[in-house]
Amino acid sequence: MLLIGIAAANPLAREQVAKAMEAAGVCSVSCYSDTPAKANNSPREMLRRLDRLNEMIKATPAKGAECLVAVHLVHEVEASRIRSLGGYVVHVEGVPSDEVPIVRGDLLVTATDGGHRHFIDGQSALSELWVSKGAA
């Protein structure tokens, strides 16, 4: 299973990238969207989000999806969990995340069809990650 987390920008832009990935037709995609609570950066909220992410990761293969896209990564522990499972983090064009740093191997994506400057669109990102995972 291909695992992708989307960070940075704003919730709407992250959702647009996820929809583009879903529409790419490269593989069957399941999107998990746990929209972040405004101004709730408590340790309890962070652990709740991590628990829900882990539940979705476990449940996805039973749904028959080949790819799980976690739409809203807002904490480093979420990104670390995805990376520890061999997944990928993509960062959406816009305001960088204060919590999820860009690391080597992460992709820069945009909600703009066809890409923009050094950002690729969601469909291209999914295709690239699918091929790099050796799933094609």
N, C-alpha and C positions, 0 to 999 in steps of 0.2 A: 504494500500500500504506500502511495505517495502522500506525504504529510507536508502541508504548507501553512504557515502562519503569516498573517498580514499585519504590519505595524505602521506607525507614523500617520501623518496627515490628519484627517478627521474621520468620524464614523461614516459619513456619506461617501467619501472617496474610497475608503476601504471596501464598502459594500459594492460600489461600482466595479472595482477590480475583481472582487469575488464573483459577481455576475458575469463578467467577461470570461473568467476562467471556466465557469459553469457552462457557458455558451460555446466554448471553444470546440467541443466535440472530440477532443483528443482522447478522453477517457471518461468514465462515469465519475462524477464529482458530487460529493456531499458537502454542503456548507454548514458550518457550525457558527452561529452568531450569538455571542453573549455580549450584548451592547453594554459598554462600561457605564457604571453609575457615575453621575457627575459629582466631583469633589469627594469621592469615597475611596481614598487610597489607603485604607486601614489594612493592617496585616490580616485581619479576619476576612476582608473582602478579597485580598490577594489569594489567600488559601482557598476560599470558596471558588474563585475562578479557576485555580489550578485543579481542584477536585473535579469540577465540571468538564474541563478540558480532558482530563484523564478518562472520565466516563465516556466522552464522545469518541476518543481514540479507541477504546475497547469495543464500543458498539458499532463502529463503522464497518468492519469486515462483514458482520452479520447482515448489514443492509445491502451488501453487494457492491458497494462503491469502491472504485480503485484509487480514489484520491479523497482525502479529507482536507478542506480548507477552513482553518480557524480564522474567522474574519477580523476579530478585534484583539490583537495582542497588545496589552497595555502594561504588562509587568515583565521584567527580565526573567523571572522564574518560568513564565509561560514559554518564552522564546527558548530558554535553556532546555526545557522539557522537549520541545519539538526537535531541537538540534540533537539532543541526546538519543533520540530515536531514529536519527538519520534523516530527519526532515529538514525543511528549508524555511527561512524567514525572508519575506520580501518587504521592502519599505516603499511606501507610496509617496510620490512627489507632493511636496508641501512642507508643512512644519515637521521637522524631525522629532522623533519621540525622545522625551527626557529619560524615559525608563528603559527603552529597548535600543541599545546601541547597534550601529551597523558594524558587522564583522565581515572578514574576508569570506567570500562565497555567497553572501547575501545578494539578492538582485534588487535593483532600483526599478520600480514600476510606476506607471501613471494610469489615471482613469481615462486619459485621452486615447481614442481609437487610433491605432497606427503608431503610437509612441510619441514622444516629445523630447527633443535634445538627446540626452544620454539615458532617458527612461524608456523602457519597453512597455507595451500594453499588457493587460492581463492574459490575453490569449497567447501571446508570444511567450510570456513568462511560464505559463503552464506547459506549453510545448517544449520549451528549453529544459525545464526541470524533469519532465516526463522522459525525455531522451537521456538526460544526464543520469537519471536513476536506472537507466537500462531497461525500462519497462516497455519501450516501444517494440 
